[in-house]
Amino acid sequence: MITAVWLRAPARARLHALRELYRRFFGENTPDARGRRLLFEWLSPAQRAQFEEHRHFDVIGSDTGKTYRIHYGTAANVHEIDGEGRATMGWCFVPSGFLVPGDVMLAQKIALETDEKGALALANRFPPAAHSEQFYRRPF
C-alpha cells in the first residue's frame, strides 16, 4: 500500500508541473498579452518604465514637438500635455479592425512619432477629462 502511494506522488508532481506549464503558455499567448509584448518591444526604456509605473507613456509629435500622453486603452486615450504635465486636449484616433489595447497604443505611438499632422487630421478632438487618473487604471 505504501509503495502504491509513493509511486503516485511523482506522477502527481508531473501532472501538476504539466498543468502549470499549460496555464503559463496559454496565459502568455493571449492576444492581449502578445499585444503588450509587442508594445513593450517598441517602447524606449524611459517609456517602458513610465508605462509600468503609471499605465501611460509620453511621446513627442514629429511635426510640432508637442508632448502626447497615451493611456492604456483603445479609444479616447491620447491627451496633449502641457509643460506641467496637464492634459490640454484629448484626441481619439484608432486603427481599423478589432485590436487589443497594446496594438492600438503602438499604432498611436507610431502615428504621432512619424506623421503627427496626418494622425491629428483624422482624429476627433475632445476636452480633457475632468475625471481622475483612476479612470485609466484598469487591470491588465
C-alpha positions in Angstrom: 0.0 0.0 0.0 2.8 2.4 0.9 4.6 1.6 -2.4 1.5 2.4 -4.4 1.1 5.9 -2.8 4.9 6.5 -3.2 4.7 5.7 -6.9 1.7 8.1 -7.4 3.5 11.1 -5.9 5.9 11.6 -8.8 3.1 11.2 -11.3 1.0 13.8 -9.4 4.0 16.2 -9.4 4.5 15.7 -13.1 0.8 16.3 -13.7 0.9 19.5 -11.6 4.0 20.7 -13.5 2.4 20.0 -16.8 -0.8 21.8 -15.8 1.2 24.8 -14.6 3.2 24.9 -17.9 0.0 24.7 -19.9 -1.6 27.5 -17.9 1.5 29.8 -18.3 1.8 29.0 -22.0 -1.8 29.9 -22.8 -1.8 32.8 -20.3 1.2 34.4 -22.1 -0.1 33.8 -25.6 -3.5 35.5 -25.4 -4.0 38.3 -27.9 -3.8 40.9 -25.1 -0.5 39.5 -23.8 1.0 39.4 -27.3 -0.1 43.0 -27.9 1.5 44.2 -24.7 4.7 42.3 -25.5 4.9 43.9 -29.0 4.2 47.4 -27.5 7.0 46.9 -24.9 9.4 46.0 -27.7 8.8 49.3 -29.3 8.9 51.5 -26.2 12.1 53.2 -25.2 13.4 52.3 -21.7 12.0 55.6 -20.3 8.6 55.0 -21.9 8.6 51.4 -20.7 9.3 52.5 -17.1 6.7 55.2 -17.3 4.1 52.7 -18.6 4.9 50.1 -16.0 4.5 52.6 -13.2 1.6 54.8 -14.4 -0.1 52.8 -17.2 0.7 55.5 -19.7 3.7 56.8 -21.7 4.6 60.1 -23.4 5.6 60.6 -27.0 6.8 63.6 -28.8 5.0 64.6 -32.0 7.1 64.5 -35.2 5.9 67.8 -36.6 5.2 70.2 -33.7 7.3 68.7 -30.9 4.3 68.7 -28.6 4.0 66.0 -26.0 1.2 63.5 -26.1 0.3 61.0 -23.3 -1.0 57.6 -24.4 -3.0 55.9 -21.7 -3.8 52.2 -21.6 -6.9 51.7 -23.7 -8.3 51.6 -27.2 -10.2 54.9 -27.7 -10.1 58.4 -26.3 -6.8 57.6 -24.6 -4.5 60.2 -26.1 -4.0 63.6 -24.5 -1.9 66.5 -25.5 0.2 67.5 -22.4 1.4 71.0 -21.5 4.8 71.7 -19.9 3.5 71.0 -16.4 2.0 67.6 -17.3 -1.6 68.6 -17.5 -3.9 67.5 -20.3 -4.8 70.4 -22.6 -6.7 68.5 -25.3 -7.9 64.9 -25.9 -7.5 63.1 -29.2 -9.4 60.0 -30.4 -7.9 58.1 -33.3 -7.7 54.3 -33.7 -6.6 51.9 -36.4 -9.2 49.9 -38.3 -10.2 46.5 -37.0 -10.7 44.8 -33.7 -7.3 45.2 -32.0 -6.2 44.7 -28.4 -5.1 47.8 -26.4 -1.4 47.1 -26.9 -1.7 47.1 -30.7 -3.9 50.2 -30.7 -1.4 52.1 -28.4 1.5 51.0 -30.6 -0.3 52.3 -33.7 -1.0 55.6 -32.0 2.7 55.9 -30.9 4.0 55.3 -34.4 1.4 57.7 -36.0 2.3 60.5 -33.6 6.1 60.0 -33.9 6.1 59.7 -37.7 3.1 61.7 -39.1 1.7 63.8 -36.3 -0.3 66.1 -38.5 -1.8 63.3 -40.6 -2.9 61.4 -37.4 -4.4 64.5 -35.9 -6.2 65.4 -39.1 -8.2 62.2 -38.8 -8.6 62.4 -35.0 -11.6 63.6 -33.1 -10.8 66.3 -30.5 -12.4 66.3 -27.1 -11.9 68.4 -24.0 -9.6 66.9 -21.4 -11.4 64.6 -19.0 -12.5 66.0 -15.7 -12.1 62.6 -14.1 -9.0 61.5 -12.3 -6.2 59.2 -13.5 -8.1 56.3 -11.8 -10.3 56.2 -14.9 -7.4 54.7 -16.8 -6.3 52.3 -14.0 -7.9 49.2 -15.4 -6.3 45.8 -14.7 -4.4 44.0 -17.4 
